[in-house]
Amino acid sequence: MQTAFSIRNLLVETKNKTLLAIDKLDIPAGCHTAVIGPNGAGKSTLLKALIGLAGKGEITLFDHAVPPQLKQGKVAWVGQHGQYQMPLTLEEYVRLGVQNGAAWPFQTASKSSEDITELLAYFDLQDLAGKRIQTLSGGERQRANIVRALLQKAPVVLLDEPCNHLDIRHQHGLMHYLNTRQNEFSAVMVLHDLNLAARYAQYVVLLDKGGIVAAGTPEEVMQPERLEAVYHWQIRRIDDGDTVYFGT
Ligand SMILES: Nc1ncnc2c1ncn2[C@@H]1O[C@H](COP(=O)(O)OP(=O)(O)OP(=O)(O)O)[C@@H](O)[C@H]1O
């Protein structure tokens, strides 16, 4: 299996504390990875390390050493906090993604106005295209952030809690969109919702206290006893024969 990110001897630390220590982790390409774990486990820190914003260690992307250009947006990024003070309409805001998507070895797809129209329609934003971003709701802004990142047509998209502010339709809509585009890009996403992780991710990394507890398929990783030990809460796994759910 091809590897998207290959991580060796990653260490992220402050003066007094180790935030994340990972000896070895290979995040597969051509599928979507969910990073799960309790608050403070190190999930966002891992995503930051993947784009070179945190830590020391060896990280390769499709077997290339991660170069400084990654910091300039060659891996698409949906962060937890957007910048909404710019005097832009929603359409102008998402078009920033097109401008960020400069060529780099893995960049092949073209970026056309059809992409924008299609993505705005899919994420139900077409009627808001002319609206100022400051006036959008939380969920509308989050969807705009997602469209802006997807327009970069990068081979890897990192999403830090992308379902924040999204209603149930748009949560599943986003996950469905990602799963139908696995031949175009690999997504690595921080998810708090275990049900979304179990249903839509093909690879799961469970973090706790700045380290990896388990990594593998959802079935391998998301065992109730293991989740209970990490989240310190009773967790039940319910399999209705079609879908696996996690409840308390
Ligand atoms: N710049 C920093 N300086 C000091 N500590 C930090 C810094 N950034 C993160 N931390 C700490 O590192 C730990 C991991 O943070 P991180 O944001 O990666 O957690 P997370 O798993 O994404 O959590 P959450 O689910 O709450 O978003 C936390 O204990 C956090 O307080």
The ligand as a Gaussian input file, in Angstrom:
#p B3LYP/6-31G(d) Opt

LIG

0 1
 N        1.738000      25.917000      21.938000
 C        1.507000      25.127000      22.982000
 N        2.151000      25.336000      24.153000
 C        1.916000      24.537000      25.210000
 N        1.060000      23.505000      25.200000
 C        0.398000      23.258000      24.069000
 C        0.587000      24.046000      22.889000
 N       -0.225000      23.568000      21.929000
 C       -0.874000      22.520000      22.459000
 N       -0.511000      22.334000      23.749000
 C       -0.967000      21.261000      24.630000
 O       -0.699000      20.037000      23.971000
 C       -1.721000      19.097000      24.219000
 C       -2.282000      18.602000      22.897000
 O       -2.978000      19.679000      22.254000
 P       -3.820000      19.444000      20.948000
 O       -4.428000      20.732000      20.555000
 O       -2.985000      18.735000      19.962000
 O       -4.939000      18.440000      21.489000
 P       -6.203000      17.826000      20.747000
 O       -6.104000      16.342000      20.855000
 O       -6.331000      18.399000      19.384000
 O       -7.350000      18.338000      21.716000
 P       -8.873000      18.820000      21.500000
 O       -9.678000      17.583000      21.274000
 O       -9.188000      19.423000      22.834000
 O       -8.917000      19.802000      20.383000
 C       -2.746000      19.800000      25.102000
 O       -2.504000      19.416000      26.433000
 C       -2.454000      21.272000      24.897000
 O       -2.772000      21.994000      26.071000

